Amino acid sequence: MTPAEYQALTSPSLSHAARSLYQLYIRHHALGDKSQPLDYPLLGKALTVQGKSAQHYRVTANTLSALVEELLAVGLLNLYHNPHPVHFHGAVFTLPLKHLPGLAPLPSRQFAMHAQWRPDEQFAGLARLCGLLDSTIDETELGEFIAYWLGRPEVFENQHQWMLKLVRKLKQQRSIKRAPAPVLNQEYQQLPSAKQETGPSKRAQQMMAEAQRLHTFTQGDGESDEENR
């Protein structure tokens, strides 16, 4: 069923019997976009509701014609060929809404995760909408996702919700893989290592040795002058 068909079938002007006629017979037995010729006796038997002792709902030829008129009024059927101008026995209809997407998404039933579950063709668009540009999935990622939710059979989601859960899982996994290695704080980087010497640097030691040599040399010159006097 397309969203357009769903919108038409939920019209308040449509009776439950007309919905059943369209869903269970006309659409079910359609050949492409055209119905098979309507068989009033067969339809009467299919739509009649029988109780244990008596018939509770019986479909007559006039009732069937009225049901078809309801379907024509909401656009689910268009008359293609009708050999009888008074009724629709033997008539063929087109189903114009069978391949029309419509304006609103079709609600889907919720279900528990199963081993055969796969995302559908809308997954790539949903992934991009959620900020996941690479929507490719390998068998390992998909298998881990399915296995996780197989262990939680009490969780029921529809197809869209399961795909959204998968998108969030992939975003989380891939953000962890791309995360850069942690950088140490600058104050920790400036701390000396255990093997680093805490005394004067080599350059300072050289300068101190040079100063000591000059001091000794100066004192030596002073003593020589004293002796010469």
C-alpha positions as a Markdown table, in Angstrom:
| # | Residue | x | y | z |
|---|---|---|---|---|
| 1 | Met | 0.0 | 0.0 | 0.0 |
| 2 | Thr | 1.3 | 3.4 | -0.9 |
| 3 | Pro | 0.9 | 6.5 | 1.3 |
| 4 | Ala | -1.6 | 7.9 | -1.2 |
| 5 | Glu | -3.8 | 4.8 | -0.9 |
| 6 | Tyr | -3.5 | 4.9 | 2.9 |
| 7 | Gln | -4.7 | 8.5 | 2.9 |
| 8 | Ala | -7.7 | 7.6 | 0.7 |
| 9 | Leu | -8.6 | 4.5 | 2.7 |
| 10 | Thr | -8.7 | 6.5 | 5.9 |
| 11 | Ser | -11.2 | 9.0 | 4.5 |
| 12 | Pro | -14.2 | 9.3 | 6.9 |
| 13 | Ser | -16.6 | 9.0 | 3.9 |
| 14 | Leu | -15.4 | 5.5 | 3.1 |
| 15 | Ser | -17.2 | 2.6 | 4.8 |
| 16 | His | -15.4 | -0.4 | 6.2 |
| 17 | Ala | -17.0 | -2.7 | 3.6 |
| 18 | Ala | -15.6 | -0.5 | 0.8 |
| 19 | Arg | -12.1 | -0.6 | 2.4 |
| 20 | Ser | -12.3 | -4.4 | 2.5 |
| 21 | Leu | -13.5 | -4.6 | -1.1 |
| 22 | Tyr | -10.5 | -2.6 | -2.3 |
| 23 | Gln | -7.9 | -4.1 | -0.1 |
| 24 | Leu | -8.9 | -7.8 | 0.0 |
| 25 | Tyr | -10.2 | -8.2 | -3.5 |
| 26 | Ile | -9.7 | -5.4 | -6.1 |
| 27 | Arg | -6.1 | -4.5 | -5.2 |
| 28 | His | -5.1 | -8.0 | -4.2 |
| 29 | His | -6.2 | -9.5 | -7.6 |
| 30 | Ala | -5.2 | -6.5 | -9.7 |
| 31 | Leu | -3.0 | -7.1 | -12.8 |
| 32 | Gly | -0.6 | -4.2 | -12.7 |
| 33 | Asp | -2.6 | -0.9 | -12.5 |
| 34 | Lys | -5.8 | -2.5 | -13.7 |
| 35 | Ser | -8.3 | -4.6 | -11.8 |
| 36 | Gln | -9.7 | -7.9 | -13.1 |
| 37 | Pro | -13.3 | -7.7 | -14.2 |
| 38 | Leu | -15.6 | -7.5 | -11.2 |
| 39 | Asp | -17.5 | -10.7 | -10.5 |
| 40 | Tyr | -20.6 | -9.8 | -8.4 |
| 41 | Pro | -21.5 | -13.3 | -7.3 |
| 42 | Leu | -17.9 | -14.0 | -6.2 |
| 43 | Leu | -17.6 | -10.6 | -4.4 |
| 44 | Gly | -21.0 | -11.2 | -2.7 |
| 45 | Lys | -19.7 | -14.5 | -1.2 |
| 46 | Ala | -16.3 | -12.9 | -0.2 |
| 47 | Leu | -17.8 | -10.0 | 1.6 |
| 48 | Thr | -20.7 | -11.8 | 3.3 |
| 49 | Val | -20.2 | -12.2 | 7.1 |
| 50 | Gln | -21.8 | -15.4 | 8.4 |
| 51 | Gly | -22.5 | -16.2 | 12.0 |
| 52 | Lys | -23.1 | -19.6 | 13.7 |
| 53 | Ser | -26.8 | -19.7 | 13.0 |
| 54 | Ala | -27.6 | -16.9 | 10.4 |
| 55 | Gln | -26.1 | -14.4 | 8.1 |
| 56 | His | -25.2 | -11.2 | 9.8 |
| 57 | Tyr | -24.1 | -9.2 | 6.8 |
| 58 | Arg | -25.2 | -10.0 | 3.2 |
| 59 | Val | -23.9 | -8.2 | 0.1 |
| 60 | Thr | -26.4 | -7.7 | -2.7 |
| 61 | Ala | -25.7 | -6.4 | -6.2 |
| 62 | Asn | -27.0 | -2.9 | -5.2 |
| 63 | Thr | -24.7 | -2.9 | -2.2 |
| 64 | Leu | -21.7 | -3.8 | -4.3 |
| 65 | Ser | -22.5 | -1.0 | -6.8 |
| 66 | Ala | -22.7 | 1.4 | -3.8 |
| 67 | Leu | -19.3 | 0.3 | -2.5 |
| 68 | Val | -17.7 | 0.7 | -5.9 |
| 69 | Glu | -19.2 | 4.3 | -6.0 |
| 70 | Glu | -17.5 | 5.0 | -2.7 |
| 71 | Leu | -14.1 | 3.9 | -4.0 |
| 72 | Leu | -14.6 | 6.0 | -7.2 |
| 73 | Ala | -15.5 | 9.1 | -5.1 |
| 74 | Val | -12.3 | 9.0 | -3.1 |
| 75 | Gly | -10.1 | 8.4 | -6.1 |
| 76 | Leu | -9.1 | 4.8 | -5.4 |
| 77 | Leu | -10.7 | 3.6 | -8.6 |
| 78 | Asn | -11.2 | 5.0 | -12.1 |
| 79 | Leu | -13.5 | 3.3 | -14.5 |
| 80 | Tyr | -11.6 | 1.9 | -17.5 |
| 81 | His | -14.3 | -0.3 | -19.2 |
| 82 | Asn | -17.8 | -1.2 | -18.2 |
| 83 | Pro | -20.0 | -3.4 | -20.4 |
| 84 | His | -23.1 | -2.7 | -18.3 |
| 85 | Pro | -24.3 | 0.9 | -17.8 |
| 86 | Val | -26.5 | 0.1 | -14.8 |
| 87 | His | -24.0 | -1.8 | -12.6 |
| 88 | Phe | -20.3 | -2.7 | -12.4 |
| 89 | His | -20.5 | -6.5 | -12.9 |
| 90 | Gly | -17.7 | -7.2 | -15.5 |
| 91 | Ala | -16.3 | -3.7 | -15.2 |
| 92 | Val | -12.5 | -3.1 | -15.3 |
| 93 | Phe | -11.0 | -0.2 | -13.2 |
| 94 | Thr | -7.6 | 1.4 | -13.0 |
| 95 | Leu | -5.9 | 1.9 | -9.6 |
| 96 | Pro | -4.5 | 5.5 | -9.9 |
| 97 | Leu | -3.1 | 5.6 | -6.4 |
| 98 | Lys | -1.3 | 2.3 | -6.5 |
| 99 | His | 2.1 | 3.8 | -7.5 |
| 100 | Leu | 1.6 | 7.4 | -6.2 |
| 101 | Pro | 3.8 | 8.2 | -3.2 |
| 102 | Gly | 1.5 | 10.8 | -1.7 |
| 103 | Leu | 2.3 | 13.6 | 0.7 |
| 104 | Ala | 2.8 | 11.8 | 4.0 |
| 105 | Pro | 4.8 | 8.7 | 4.9 |
| 106 | Leu | 2.9 | 5.5 | 5.5 |
| 107 | Pro | 3.0 | 4.4 | 9.1 |
| 108 | Ser | 4.7 | 1.1 | 9.6 |
| 109 | Arg | 4.1 | -1.6 | 12.2 |
| 110 | Gln | 6.5 | -2.1 | 15.0 |
| 111 | Phe | 8.4 | -5.3 | 15.3 |
| 112 | Ala | 11.2 | -6.9 | 17.4 |
| 113 | Met | 14.6 | -7.3 | 15.8 |
| 114 | His | 15.1 | -10.5 | 13.8 |
| 115 | Ala | 18.1 | -12.1 | 12.1 |
| 116 | Gln | 16.9 | -11.3 | 8.5 |
| 117 | Trp | 16.5 | -7.5 | 9.2 |
| 118 | Arg | 18.1 | -5.1 | 6.8 |
| 119 | Pro | 17.9 | -1.3 | 6.3 |
| 120 | Asp | 15.9 | -0.3 | 3.2 |
| 121 | Glu | 16.6 | 2.1 | 0.3 |
| 122 | Gln | 15.8 | 5.1 | 2.5 |
| 123 | Phe | 18.8 | 4.4 | 4.8 |
| 124 | Ala | 21.3 | 6.5 | 2.8 |
| 125 | Gly | 19.1 | 9.6 | 2.9 |
| 126 | Leu | 18.3 | 9.2 | 6.6 |
| 127 | Ala | 22.1 | 8.8 | 7.3 |
| 128 | Arg | 22.9 | 12.0 | 5.5 |
| 129 | Leu | 20.1 | 13.8 | 7.3 |
| 130 | Cys | 21.6 | 12.8 | 10.6 |
| 131 | Gly | 25.1 | 13.9 | 9.6 |
| 132 | Leu | 26.5 | 10.5 | 8.6 |
| 133 | Leu | 28.0 | 11.1 | 5.2 |
| 134 | Asp | 29.3 | 7.6 | 4.7 |
| 135 | Ser | 26.3 | 5.3 | 4.9 |
| 136 | Thr | 28.1 | 2.1 | 3.8 |
| 137 | Ile | 27.8 | -0.8 | 6.2 |
| 138 | Asp | 29.9 | -3.9 | 6.3 |
| 139 | Glu | 28.6 | -7.2 | 7.5 |
| 140 | Thr | 30.5 | -7.0 | 10.8 |
| 141 | Glu | 28.8 | -3.7 | 11.8 |
| 142 | Leu | 25.4 | -4.9 | 10.7 |
| 143 | Gly | 25.8 | -8.3 | 12.4 |
| 144 | Glu | 26.9 | -6.7 | 15.7 |
| 145 | Phe | 23.9 | -4.3 | 15.6 |
| 146 | Ile | 21.4 | -7.2 | 14.9 |
| 147 | Ala | 23.0 | -9.5 | 17.5 |
| 148 | Tyr | 22.8 | -6.8 | 20.2 |
| 149 | Trp | 19.0 | -6.2 | 19.7 |
| 150 | Leu | 18.3 | -9.9 | 19.2 |
| 151 | Gly | 19.1 | -10.2 | 22.9 |
| 152 | Arg | 16.4 | -7.6 | 23.7 |
| 153 | Pro | 13.2 | -9.1 | 22.2 |
| 154 | Glu | 11.1 | -6.9 | 24.4 |
| 155 | Val | 12.0 | -3.8 | 22.2 |
| 156 | Phe | 9.6 | -3.1 | 19.4 |
| 157 | Glu | 10.4 | -0.4 | 16.8 |
| 158 | Asn | 9.2 | 0.3 | 13.2 |
| 159 | Gln | 11.6 | 0.2 | 10.2 |
| 160 | His | 12.4 | 3.9 | 10.4 |
| 161 | Gln | 13.2 | 3.7 | 14.1 |
| 162 | Trp | 15.5 | 0.7 | 13.7 |
| 163 | Met | 17.4 | 2.4 | 10.9 |
| 164 | Leu | 17.7 | 5.5 | 13.1 |
| 165 | Lys | 19.2 | 3.4 | 15.9 |
| 166 | Leu | 21.7 | 2.0 | 13.4 |
| 167 | Val | 22.7 | 5.4 | 12.2 |
| 168 | Arg | 23.4 | 6.6 | 15.7 |
| 169 | Lys | 25.4 | 3.4 | 16.4 |
| 170 | Leu | 27.5 | 3.9 | 13.3 |
| 171 | Lys | 28.1 | 7.6 | 14.1 |
| 172 | Gln | 29.3 | 6.6 | 17.6 |
| 173 | Gln | 31.6 | 3.9 | 16.4 |
| 174 | Arg | 33.2 | 6.0 | 13.7 |
| 175 | Ser | 33.7 | 9.0 | 15.9 |
| 176 | Ile | 35.6 | 6.8 | 18.3 |
| 177 | Lys | 37.8 | 5.5 | 15.5 |
| 178 | Arg | 38.6 | 9.0 | 14.3 |
| 179 | Ala | 39.3 | 10.5 | 17.7 |
| 180 | Pro | 42.9 | 11.9 | 17.9 |
| 181 | Ala | 45.3 | 10.7 | 20.6 |
| 182 | Pro | 45.0 | 12.6 | 23.8 |
| 183 | Val | 47.6 | 15.5 | 24.1 |
| 184 | Leu | 49.2 | 16.0 | 27.5 |
| 185 | Asn | 48.8 | 19.3 | 29.2 |
| 186 | Gln | 51.6 | 21.8 | 28.5 |
| 187 | Glu | 52.5 | 22.1 | 32.2 |
| 188 | Tyr | 53.0 | 18.4 | 32.3 |
| 189 | Gln | 55.1 | 18.5 | 29.2 |
| 190 | Gln | 57.4 | 21.1 | 30.8 |
| 191 | Leu | 58.1 | 19.0 | 33.9 |
| 192 | Pro | 61.6 | 17.5 | 34.0 |
| 193 | Ser | 61.9 | 13.8 | 33.5 |
| 194 | Ala | 63.2 | 11.6 | 36.2 |
| 195 | Lys | 66.6 | 11.3 | 34.6 |
| 196 | Gln | 67.0 | 15.1 | 34.0 |
| 197 | Glu | 69.8 | 16.7 | 36.1 |
| 198 | Thr | 68.6 | 19.3 | 38.6 |
| 199 | Gly | 72.0 | 21.1 | 39.0 |
| 200 | Pro | 73.5 | 23.9 | 36.8 |
| 201 | Ser | 73.4 | 23.3 | 33.1 |
| 202 | Lys | 76.5 | 22.4 | 31.1 |
| 203 | Arg | 76.7 | 25.9 | 29.7 |
| 204 | Ala | 76.5 | 27.4 | 33.2 |
| 205 | Gln | 79.2 | 25.1 | 34.4 |
| 206 | Gln | 81.5 | 26.2 | 31.6 |
| 207 | Met | 80.9 | 29.8 | 32.4 |
| 208 | Met | 81.7 | 29.2 | 36.1 |
| 209 | Ala | 84.9 | 27.4 | 35.2 |
| 210 | Glu | 86.0 | 30.3 | 32.9 |
| 211 | Ala | 85.3 | 32.8 | 35.6 |
| 212 | Gln | 87.3 | 30.8 | 38.1 |
| 213 | Arg | 90.2 | 30.5 | 35.7 |
| 214 | Leu | 90.2 | 34.3 | 35.1 |
| 215 | His | 90.1 | 34.9 | 38.9 |
| 216 | Thr | 93.1 | 32.6 | 39.5 |
| 217 | Phe | 95.0 | 34.2 | 36.6 |
| 218 | Thr | 94.4 | 37.7 | 38.0 |
| 219 | Gln | 95.5 | 36.8 | 41.5 |
| 220 | Gly | 98.6 | 35.2 | 40.1 |
| 221 | Asp | 99.6 | 38.5 | 38.3 |
| 222 | Gly | 99.1 | 40.4 | 41.6 |
| 223 | Glu | 101.5 | 38.2 | 43.5 |
| 224 | Ser | 104.2 | 38.5 | 40.7 |
| 225 | Asp | 104.0 | 42.3 | 40.9 |
| 226 | Glu | 104.4 | 42.2 | 44.7 |
| 227 | Glu | 107.6 | 40.1 | 44.4 |
| 228 | Asn | 109.0 | 42.5 | 41.8 |
| 229 | Arg | 108.6 | 45.3 | 44.2 |
